[in-house]
Amino acid sequence: MSRSKLFLASLAYALLVFAGTAVLGFVIAPLLGIASGRFPIDTDAQAVFSMLTLKGVPYLAGLCALSGLSYRRISQRRLPLRAALFALNVVLAWLIAASIALAILG
């Protein structure tokens, strides 16, 4: 793979991880919060997870850029393992950024 293709693929992977963290923070996490019974009002769960995601955006951007650096190693794996590593990458990036945001807010 040429250097420019590797760069573009790494950039695309980082953007995909960023989009995955947005979906996790704005869609999946509020649904899990509502399903857990922790938030009796749907709007409360959406507000909490949206605020954590928005406050964590600078950290998400940095973590996603770091994810792009790992693309070369990840791309050499088989497809099921790549998908699992991508999902793990998205979840860990969101958890780390949300934890930092929660520490700043609290």
C-alpha positions in Angstrom: 0.0 0.0 0.0 1.4 3.4 -1.0 2.1 6.0 1.6 -0.7 8.3 0.4 -3.2 5.5 0.4 -2.2 4.5 3.9 -2.5 8.1 5.1 -6.0 8.4 3.6 -7.1 5.0 5.0 -5.8 6.0 8.4 -7.7 9.3 8.2 -10.8 7.5 7.1 -10.5 5.1 10.0 -10.0 7.9 12.5 -13.1 9.7 11.2 -15.1 6.4 11.3 -14.1 5.9 14.9 -15.2 9.5 15.6 -18.5 8.9 14.0 -18.9 5.6 16.0 -18.3 7.5 19.3 -20.9 10.1 18.3 -23.4 7.3 17.6 -22.5 5.6 20.9 -22.8 8.9 22.9 -25.9 10.3 21.3 -27.9 7.2 20.5 -26.8 4.0 22.2 -25.8 5.3 25.6 -29.1 7.1 26.2 -31.0 4.0 25.2 -29.0 1.9 27.6 -29.5 4.5 30.3 -33.3 4.4 29.8 -33.3 0.6 29.7 -31.4 0.3 32.9 -34.1 2.2 34.7 -31.6 4.7 36.0 -33.3 7.6 34.2 -37.1 7.6 34.6 -37.5 10.4 32.0 -36.1 9.7 28.5 -35.1 13.4 28.1 -32.9 13.1 31.2 -30.9 10.3 29.8 -30.5 12.0 26.5 -29.3 15.2 28.2 -26.8 13.5 30.4 -25.1 11.4 27.7 -25.3 14.2 25.2 -23.5 16.6 27.6 -20.8 14.0 28.4 -20.3 13.4 24.7 -20.2 17.1 23.8 -17.8 18.0 26.6 -15.6 15.1 25.6 -15.3 16.1 21.9 -11.8 17.5 22.2 -10.6 14.3 23.9 -12.5 12.2 21.4 -10.8 14.0 18.6 -7.4 13.2 20.1 -8.2 9.6 20.8 -9.6 9.2 17.3 -6.4 10.6 15.8 -4.5 8.1 17.9 -6.8 5.4 16.5 -5.8 6.4 13.0 -2.2 5.7 13.9 -3.1 2.1 14.7 -4.9 1.5 11.4 -1.8 -0.1 9.8 -1.7 -2.9 12.3 -5.4 -3.4 12.4 -5.8 -3.6 8.7 -3.6 -6.7 8.6 -6.0 -8.7 10.7 -8.9 -10.8 9.6 -12.3 -9.1 9.1 -14.0 -10.4 12.3 -11.1 -9.4 14.4 -10.9 -6.0 12.7 -14.6 -5.4 13.4 -14.1 -6.4 17.1 -11.1 -4.1 17.4 -13.0 -1.3 15.8 -15.9 -1.7 18.3 -13.5 -1.9 21.2 -11.7 1.2 20.0 -15.0 3.1 19.8 -16.2 2.0 23.2 -12.8 2.7 24.9 -12.4 6.1 23.2 -15.9 7.2 24.3 -15.5 5.8 27.9 -12.2 7.6 28.3 -13.4 10.9 26.9 -16.7 10.7 28.9 -14.7 10.0 32.1 -12.5 13.0 31.5 -15.6 15.1 30.8 -17.3 13.8 33.9 -14.2 14.6 36.0 -14.2 18.2 34.6 -17.9 18.7 35.2 -17.9 17.2 38.7 
